[in-house]
Amino acid sequence: MRYFEKMKGHTQSPPRVNKVEIFWSWLGSFLGITVVGLMHFNLLDRSAMIMIIGSFGASAVLVYGAIRSPLAQPRNLIGGHMLSAVIGVAAFQFLGHIPWLAAALAVSIAIAVMHLTKTLHPPGGATALIAVIGGDTVHSLGYLYALIPVGLGAVVMLIIALLVNNLAPNRRYPEFWI
Amino acid sequence: MANHIPGNLLTTDMKTTDNPKQNGVCAMNSTHLPRCSPVDISNDDIMEAMKSMQGYIDITPADFKEIYRITYALSRDRLMNALKAADIMTTPAHGIDIDADLITTATLLAEKGISGAPVTDRKNGVVGVISEKDFLRRMGADQRGSFMQVIAHCLKNKGCVAAPMINRAVRDIMTAPAITATPDIPVGQISALMTEKNINRLPIVDAAGQPVGIVTRSDLVNSYCMLG
C-alpha cells in the first residue's frame, strides 16, 4: 500500500516568481539563444559546422530561469554538457548499429557520470541523446561534438548568463563556480 | 555513596516532534516533566519565505522542512555539547560537613548568599546536598518545598516552625544520595538531569568523588549567553 501511497505526492508546488523575475528570465534566455543562434546561422552554417543543439533550450531554462539552482551553476552547465557529449559520441561510435541501446546507454551513463562528478545538468541528458540520434551532421563531427557545438555553446550561454543575470539588482549569478 | 552520573552515559529524550500543539513551548509529557520541542515551521511559513526571496527556488517546501529538521537537530546537539560543566560551574563548591549543626549551616548559606551546597563526609566525598528545600520541608512544606507553604503552615500553627531543627545536624535533613556528575557532562545533559530529577543544583566531582564545583540553574541560564 505504501508503494501506491507514495504516488499521491505529499507537498505543494513552490510559489510563482514575481513579474520582475519573469522579465529577467525572458531577457537572459532571449539574448543567450540569440548569440548562439547568430553564431550558428551566420558564421558556421557555411562551414558545415553546427553551433546550436536542442539541449541549449533546456540549459536556458536553468541558467536564465532558475539561476539559484545547483543544476544551473557553471560547473554543472559546462561539465554536464561536455561529459555527456563525450559519452554520447562514444555510445554512438561503439553501438551505433543498435540505435536504441546506444541512445539508452548514452543518456543513462551520462546521468550517472554527472552525478559522480557533481555536474548534474538535465540538458546534459539531451546532449548525450543528440550525439546518438542527431543524424549525419552530428555523427560526422565525432568527438569534436564535445567542443563545438557543445562546449563552445555552453561557454557562450555562460558568458551571457554572467552578463545579464548580474544586471538585475536582486539577482546574482553564479552561486559557485566549481 | 553518591548517585553518580558520568558525563558520557546519560541520554536525553529531547527529540523533535511533529505535534503541532507543542510548537516552541515546554509541554508536559506523560511523566509530567516539561519537555522542550523546537519551533515547528509550517508550510505557509516556508511558502512565505520562498516568495520573499527573489528568484525561483528549486526546492519543495517539504524538502526544505526536512533539511530544516535535520539541520536543527544537528545544531542543537552541537550547542548542547559545546559547553561542559567545567565551563559553566561555580567554583569552588562550598562543601558542608555532614555533621555540621543546622544553625551554623543556615548562617553559612546566608552569609555566602547561596541557597544550597554539597554535603561532604570526612573523606571530603560528596554524600548529599543541602538546600533551602530541605529546610522548608522540615518547616511544614511538602516534597516540593515552597516558602508559601511554610507561611501557610506558620499562620495556621501560630509559631516558629524552625524550632524543631535546633540541635539537628546536616545529615538529618540533607537530600541523599547526592546526584553528581563529572566536569565533562555537557550542558544539555545537565538541563535534562535537573528536569528529570527535579533538582536545582548539581555538584560536580572529580574522579575521586571530591567536589570541584557546582552547577546551579543560574549557571545554566548564564551559559546561554556563552552560546550566543
Contacts between the chains, C-beta under 8 A, distances in Angstrom:
chain1	res1	chain2	res2	distance
A	10	B	62	6.0
A	11	B	43	7.3
A	11	B	60	4.8
A	11	B	61	5.4
A	11	B	62	3.4
A	11	B	63	7.7
A	12	B	43	6.7
A	12	B	47	7.4
A	12	B	60	7.2
A	12	B	61	6.1
A	13	B	60	7.5
A	14	B	47	7.7
A	14	B	50	5.7
A	14	B	56	7.3
A	14	B	57	5.7
A	14	B	58	7.9
A	14	B	59	7.0
A	14	B	60	6.3
A	14	B	61	7.2
A	15	B	47	5.6
A	15	B	50	5.4
A	15	B	51	4.6
A	17	B	55	6.6
A	17	B	56	5.2
A	18	B	54	7.7
A	20	B	54	7.8
A	21	B	54	6.3
A	21	B	55	5.9
A	21	B	56	7.1
A	65	B	56	6.5
A	66	B	55	7.7
A	66	B	56	4.5
A	66	B	58	5.4
A	67	B	55	6.3
A	67	B	56	7.9
A	68	B	55	5.1
A	68	B	56	7.0
A	68	B	57	6.4
A	68	B	58	6.5
A	69	B	56	7.4
A	69	B	58	3.7
A	70	B	58	7.4
A	71	B	58	6.9
A	72	B	58	8.0
A	170	B	54	3.9
A	170	B	55	7.6
A	171	B	54	6.5
A	171	B	55	6.4
